[in-house]
Amino acid sequence: MLKNLIHGIHHVTAGVAGAQEDVDFFTSIVGQRLAKQTVLMDGPLPIYHLYYTNADAEIGSAMTTFPYGKAGIKAKRGSGQVKTTSYTVPTGSLPFWVNHFNQNNIEHGEIEERFGLNRLTFQHPCGLEFEFVEDDADTRKGYVTDEVSINEAVKGFHSVTMSVREVEEQDRFIREVLGYEFTGREGQYYQYELNGGGANKTLYVIHEPDLPQGSWGLGAGTIHHVAFAVDTDKELNEVRELVTGLGYTDMSEIKDRYYFHSSYVRSPGGILCEFTTSDIGFTIDEPFEELGQTLHLPPWKQNDREEILSQLEPVRNPQKPLVK
């Protein structure tokens, strides 16, 4: 069991369509900080990898995206994926967000309550589903923009909701492998909490037995994986040994993502789970105040910089560097 090794969600990664469309959505609509511009580190395709965070660029707040619009690669939404990615916002702020979304023509649902918390779903232009959850117990610092004040600002992840056709084996994986405890059910939703739960330590499973299987590969329109935070390579290796020992023998080798190290395993319901170190971080190649202002490449791609840049869609970050 990884209960004492995992500290909650590290990041969530999705495929989206246009790069500038994505930047505008997360920075201007959701009010996230564009904290890193880099590229996909696997394969030959020159694809951006963009990271959006709270004010402090904290682990547990990073939504990362691969814009596949220029490459024309689309993915199919369905079962076996993260269906909804949820953020926490201050209590009482959801009416502001309804108005904000209406003003910016963003599709959204109605304010509703589930598991005792008020929620509001909304959609990314490429169809990804997000949710705001009111929770004043979350003390992380939201990023403030001209339109989003500290009274409404997004603090970081609350949870993800995994869509499965069958619950039993996914439930077993979440409890016996990830170390989360089952703490309740409302209709087709199952709730799991790590070390008391709350912001960034909650998972949901939604039982959708008739929903066709979705894509597993990267492409626009789906969440590719959810990553769980561990401390260092030492803990990551312990995770690999424990997960493999429990019979999940498709656990990947450790991948160097430059800003962290990772290993992946496919859960029984189909959702790809990543385990990610927390001791390297985004300031390895640029100062904290200047995060996200320019494109950075890992050392092993520097020689191809001109070729990579020539094939990427130009993007403009509307945010200015932070004042020291």
Phi, psi and omega in degrees: 000140187258013186307320183271358179254329182268138182245018181111196182285136174268305177203169174231137185236134183228159167264134179233185183263259182285142181291311181293322176303318180292314178301314181296320181297308185286325182277316186269328182266303182282335179079034176269158176273125172286105190258347179200132169245115176216201184227163173302128186264359174251143171077173186272344185291131175279097182237132174301151162234111185251139182240129179239133189222182170280188186299324185265008180052046186278150167301138184091005176232356190272109168268123182242146185223149171247108178283113184256010184301314182294327179280345178071025182260120180246153177241160181257126177283146179172198179292160179080022181223164164290120182276317185224135174251125188246138176247156171265145174224163181297148177300135179089000185269349185299323175301323175301315184293325175301312180296318180299315178294319178299317180295333183252013176056043177261127178295136180207163176267198176261155174294128180219166180244137173211136184053037174078008182236139176283139187221156176215120178269152176206165187239140168290153178305334180270002175106353177299142180258129177238168182211139169259136180236125179285128182198100180284350178287345179277116185261006179294156186267120177284156178274132184260135176237182178297332183256339185243113180273175179297338180285347178236350193297144181287129187266332184151187182289144167262315188189175164232155177245121182263128179267126179225152176278329177229136188272324196307307184285330175292320175301315180298318178298313182297320182280310189275333180261305183282338178085012176280151178258138174288125186234006176161163178221137171228107181061236182272003181260134176243134183250138178228142183227145179251125175049049177096347174075203185091200185301130177068005179231030181230140173231150172235149169241133174248127182274112180232077189295338183257003181277125180299155179299136176268177180291150172256335182281169178287144178172164183293132170110000181221158169281128180276317180199162170244135182252140178250138188275132167236173187283294190224183177300328179301311180291326179296319177293324176297318178300314181300317180294317181294314182294317178297320180294337177275001175104000179270078191279359176269015176302129185285165169292167180286130181256138176270108178260016178068310179271350177191168174248146189218156170219146189237150172213143178272122180284163185302327180282354178107347183286129178280126180246135180246146173244128197225135179286159187238010190255005180256285170095175187280344184271013178293336183229005174198151181296154181305317184293338185253012181305134173082002184280330181221165179282133176238139178246148174292159184307323185284357176246000185299323181295340181258016188303311183297318180295318179298312182298325182293340184254356180269144173294128177298138176232152177241125175273115182286353184265144178266158175302151177288148177278129180292000000 
